[in-house]
Amino acid sequence: MAAGAQQLPRLSNGKPDFNGVWQAIGSAHYDIERHMARPAMMLRDGPHGPLPAVPLLRLGAVASVPGGMGIVEGGSIPYKPEARAKREENRKHWIERDPEIKCYLPGVPRATYLPFPFQIIQNEKQFFIAYEYAGAARDIYFTDPGPPETDSWMGQSVGKWQGDTLVVEVTGQNDQTWLDRSGTHHTEQMKVVERYRLMTPNHIQYEATIEDPEVFARPWKISLPLYRRMEKDARLVDFKCVEFVEELVFGEHRRKKLER
C-alpha cells in the first residue's frame, strides 16, 4: 500500500470512496490543447491582428478565451491532416456548430471538465455519476453487457478496478459531441478509457486515453486534477438548459416571430 493510502476514505469492501461533489478547475473546457489567450472563440482578420467575429463582438471580454497550459499529454492532439483541417473549420463556425451552445449532452470526456460540478454516488456494487450540465448522467457497469446496441450522446461505460484505480471504458458515443469549445471532434469510432484515482480525500487524479483511427494518428491522453467542492451545502443545482435554448433552436418557427 502506498504511503498515505490508508488515509483515503474507503467503503466497507476496501475500495476508495469517491462519494461527493467534484469539479475541474482551469480552461480545458475552452481548449484542451496548450493555448494563449485570444479575443474570442470565433475570430476574423483585423488590420493589426485577429479580432472577434461579428456575432461575438458585443460580448467583449466575456467572449474571450483565457490562456491555459492544456491537459493533452505532449501539448498537442495527433490529428490526421484532414481531421485537423476540419477542427480549424469548426473553430470558424463555432457559434453554429458547438453542441454545448444548443444544450446537447456533452459526451465523455468533455462532461468531466465543463465548468459545472458533478456528483459521484457510489456503494460497494454501483458507481453513478450525475452532472449538473443538462442533467447528464452515467451508470458505470461492472458486468460487461456487450457492445452498445446503439450510439448515444454519453455512450456506454464499463468499469473495473485495478487496485485503487477505477478504469472505465466508454464506447458507443455518437459523432455529434466535441471535446472542447475549440472544435475538437471525433467519430462514432472513438473509444475513451478513463482512470479515476483518489490521491487525497479531496483530490481525484483523472486521466483519459482517447482513440479514434478515423481522426487521430495514434491514441493520446489527457490528465487533470478534480477537486472536491468543500462548501457545507455542496450539491448539484438544476441547469437543465434545454428550455434556455428553445428560442435559439425553434424560435424561427414561431407564428409571430420575435426579433433575432
VMD Tcl script that draws the C-alpha trace (Angstrom):
set ca {
  {0.00 0.00 0.00}
  {1.40 3.40 -0.99}
  {2.41 5.80 1.75}
  {-0.64 7.70 2.93}
  {-3.06 5.45 1.03}
  {-4.52 4.17 4.31}
  {-5.70 7.74 4.97}
  {-8.09 7.69 2.00}
  {-11.81 7.29 2.70}
  {-12.87 3.74 1.90}
  {-16.04 1.70 1.59}
  {-16.66 -1.42 3.63}
  {-15.14 -3.54 0.84}
  {-11.89 -1.55 0.99}
  {-12.35 0.32 -2.30}
  {-11.71 4.09 -2.32}
  {-14.80 6.13 -1.51}
  {-15.37 8.67 -4.31}
  {-18.74 9.87 -3.00}
  {-19.06 13.64 -3.22}
  {-19.40 16.66 -5.46}
  {-16.37 17.32 -7.67}
  {-15.30 19.92 -10.22}
  {-12.43 20.64 -12.59}
  {-10.64 24.00 -12.39}
  {-8.98 25.53 -15.43}
  {-9.53 26.45 -19.05}
  {-9.68 22.99 -20.65}
  {-13.35 23.48 -21.48}
  {-12.27 26.24 -23.87}
  {-9.39 24.32 -25.43}
  {-7.80 21.10 -24.21}
  {-4.55 21.90 -26.01}
  {-1.99 24.36 -24.67}
  {-3.11 27.78 -25.86}
  {-2.61 31.51 -25.50}
  {-5.41 33.90 -24.61}
  {-7.35 35.04 -27.64}
  {-10.06 37.66 -28.30}
  {-12.94 35.22 -28.87}
  {-13.89 31.67 -29.76}
  {-14.52 32.87 -33.34}
  {-12.04 35.24 -34.96}
  {-11.76 37.33 -38.11}
  {-8.81 39.10 -39.63}
  {-8.25 42.68 -38.44}
  {-5.91 45.42 -39.62}
  {-3.43 44.66 -36.84}
  {-4.26 41.07 -35.95}
  {-7.24 38.81 -35.17}
  {-10.49 40.37 -33.92}
  {-13.67 38.82 -32.54}
  {-16.12 37.67 -35.20}
  {-19.09 39.99 -35.57}
  {-21.63 37.78 -33.69}
  {-19.40 37.90 -30.60}
  {-18.20 41.48 -30.80}
  {-20.67 42.98 -28.30}
  {-19.76 40.39 -25.66}
  {-16.32 41.94 -25.31}
  {-14.11 40.28 -22.73}
  {-16.90 37.87 -21.74}
  {-16.42 36.08 -25.07}
  {-12.64 35.99 -24.84}
  {-10.62 32.82 -24.22}
  {-8.21 32.67 -21.26}
  {-4.87 31.03 -21.86}
  {-4.08 27.61 -20.50}
  {-1.30 25.06 -20.26}
  {-3.59 22.39 -21.66}
  {-4.39 18.89 -20.47}
  {-3.11 16.96 -23.52}
  {-0.02 14.86 -22.87}
  {2.72 16.28 -25.10}
  {0.80 19.52 -25.68}
  {-0.99 18.81 -28.97}
  {-3.55 16.38 -30.38}
  {-2.17 13.97 -33.03}
  {-4.73 14.78 -35.68}
  {-4.62 13.33 -39.15}
  {-4.19 16.23 -41.63}
  {-7.76 16.21 -42.93}
  {-9.15 15.99 -39.38}
  {-7.02 18.93 -38.27}
  {-8.43 20.95 -41.17}
  {-11.96 20.10 -40.01}
  {-11.07 21.26 -36.49}
  {-9.96 24.62 -37.88}
  {-13.19 24.88 -39.87}
  {-15.19 24.09 -36.73}
  {-13.46 26.99 -34.96}
  {-14.50 29.39 -37.71}
  {-18.13 28.27 -37.29}
  {-18.13 27.77 -33.52}
  {-21.36 29.61 -32.77}
  {-23.24 27.43 -35.27}
  {-21.58 24.07 -34.56}
  {-20.60 23.70 -30.91}
  {-23.14 21.25 -29.41}
  {-22.73 22.90 -25.99}
  {-24.42 26.03 -27.33}
  {-27.61 24.07 -28.06}
  {-27.50 22.19 -24.73}
  {-26.79 18.82 -26.30}
  {-25.36 16.28 -23.86}
  {-21.59 16.77 -23.61}
  {-20.24 13.24 -24.01}
  {-17.11 11.80 -22.42}
  {-14.58 13.12 -21.52}
  {-15.94 16.66 -22.04}
  {-18.53 16.28 -19.28}
  {-15.70 15.94 -16.77}
  {-14.08 19.36 -17.29}
  {-17.02 21.55 -18.23}
  {-17.26 24.49 -15.76}
  {-20.01 22.71 -13.80}
  {-19.80 20.35 -10.81}
  {-20.72 16.68 -10.95}
  {-21.61 14.22 -8.24}
  {-20.36 10.67 -7.75}
  {-22.75 8.32 -5.97}
  {-21.04 5.04 -5.09}
  {-21.54 1.93 -2.99}
  {-19.87 -1.47 -2.89}
  {-21.54 -2.59 -6.13}
  {-22.52 0.56 -8.05}
  {-20.90 3.73 -9.38}
  {-23.07 6.53 -10.76}
  {-22.10 10.00 -12.00}
  {-24.63 12.85 -12.21}
  {-23.61 16.05 -13.99}
  {-25.11 19.48 -13.35}
  {-24.84 20.45 -17.02}
  {-28.02 19.47 -18.88}
  {-28.89 16.80 -16.30}
  {-26.42 14.38 -17.92}
  {-25.77 11.10 -16.13}
  {-23.74 7.90 -16.42}
  {-24.17 4.49 -14.83}
  {-20.85 2.61 -14.72}
  {-21.49 -1.10 -15.37}
  {-19.21 -3.60 -13.64}
  {-20.64 -6.52 -15.62}
  {-19.99 -6.00 -19.32}
  {-23.37 -6.04 -21.15}
  {-21.66 -6.49 -24.51}
  {-21.38 -3.98 -27.37}
  {-23.74 -0.98 -27.16}
  {-26.95 -1.59 -29.05}
  {-26.88 1.95 -30.45}
  {-24.73 5.07 -30.32}
  {-25.75 7.72 -27.81}
  {-24.58 11.10 -26.50}
  {-22.95 9.70 -23.33}
  {-22.11 6.25 -24.64}
  {-21.83 3.07 -22.61}
  {-19.44 2.92 -19.63}
  {-17.99 -0.36 -18.35}
  {-15.73 -0.22 -15.29}
  {-13.25 -2.42 -13.46}
  {-10.91 -1.92 -10.54}
  {-7.15 -2.06 -10.93}
  {-6.07 -1.83 -7.31}
  {-7.34 1.55 -6.09}
  {-7.87 2.90 -9.62}
  {-11.27 2.78 -11.32}
  {-10.78 2.13 -15.05}
  {-13.79 2.88 -17.27}
  {-14.05 2.05 -20.97}
  {-16.52 4.27 -22.82}
  {-17.80 3.21 -26.24}
  {-20.89 3.76 -28.33}
  {-20.79 7.57 -28.34}
  {-22.27 9.31 -31.35}
  {-20.17 11.62 -33.52}
  {-22.02 14.81 -32.60}
  {-20.12 15.83 -29.46}
  {-16.94 17.89 -29.24}
  {-14.17 17.63 -26.69}
  {-13.98 21.40 -26.04}
  {-15.12 24.76 -27.43}
  {-12.29 24.77 -29.96}
  {-13.80 22.33 -32.42}
  {-12.04 19.17 -31.20}
  {-14.12 16.49 -32.92}
  {-14.29 12.71 -33.32}
  {-16.35 9.99 -34.98}
  {-18.57 7.25 -33.58}
  {-15.45 5.03 -33.60}
  {-13.98 6.89 -30.61}
  {-13.09 4.82 -27.56}
  {-12.25 6.53 -24.27}
  {-10.53 4.73 -21.39}
  {-10.81 6.76 -18.17}
  {-8.82 6.30 -14.97}
  {-10.04 7.71 -11.66}
  {-7.58 7.60 -8.76}
  {-8.28 9.18 -5.38}
  {-4.97 10.84 -4.48}
  {-6.14 12.59 -1.29}
  {-9.57 12.73 0.38}
  {-10.31 15.87 -1.67}
  {-8.43 15.30 -4.93}
  {-9.01 12.84 -7.80}
  {-6.39 12.41 -10.49}
  {-8.30 11.90 -13.75}
  {-6.82 10.51 -16.95}
  {-8.42 9.54 -20.23}
  {-6.85 7.83 -23.23}
  {-8.65 8.65 -26.48}
  {-8.55 6.50 -29.58}
  {-10.27 7.11 -32.92}
  {-8.45 5.78 -36.01}
  {-10.66 7.85 -38.31}
  {-9.46 11.14 -36.80}
  {-6.24 10.63 -34.83}
  {-2.89 9.24 -35.94}
  {-2.48 7.40 -32.62}
  {-4.10 7.13 -29.18}
  {-3.43 10.11 -26.91}
  {-4.04 11.05 -23.31}
  {-5.40 13.89 -21.22}
  {-4.93 14.29 -17.48}
  {-6.11 16.79 -14.89}
  {-6.99 17.00 -11.20}
  {-10.57 17.11 -9.98}
  {-11.35 18.84 -6.69}
  {-13.98 18.17 -4.06}
  {-16.44 21.01 -3.53}
  {-15.94 21.86 0.11}
  {-18.97 24.02 0.93}
  {-21.06 22.52 3.73}
  {-24.10 22.55 1.45}
  {-22.26 21.47 -1.74}
  {-24.73 19.97 -4.17}
  {-25.83 19.98 -7.78}
  {-28.43 22.56 -8.71}
  {-30.70 22.49 -11.73}
  {-29.12 23.50 -15.02}
  {-31.49 21.83 -17.44}
  {-30.62 24.17 -20.24}
  {-32.86 22.70 -22.94}
  {-35.55 25.28 -22.19}
  {-32.94 28.05 -22.27}
  {-32.17 27.36 -25.94}
  {-35.68 26.77 -27.25}
  {-35.79 30.23 -28.80}
  {-32.41 29.68 -30.44}
  {-33.32 26.26 -31.84}
  {-37.03 26.66 -32.58}
  {-37.73 30.40 -32.50}
  {-37.75 30.72 -36.27}
  {-40.85 28.50 -36.34}
  {-42.99 30.87 -34.23}
  {-46.19 32.01 -35.89}
  {-45.28 35.56 -34.80}
  {-41.52 35.63 -34.84}
  {-39.57 37.61 -32.28}
  {-36.57 39.74 -33.14}
  {-33.48 37.57 -33.60}
}
mol new
graphics top color blue
foreach p $ca { graphics top sphere $p radius 0.5 }
foreach p [lrange $ca 0 end-1] q [lrange $ca 1 end] { graphics top cylinder $p $q radius 0.2 }
display resetview
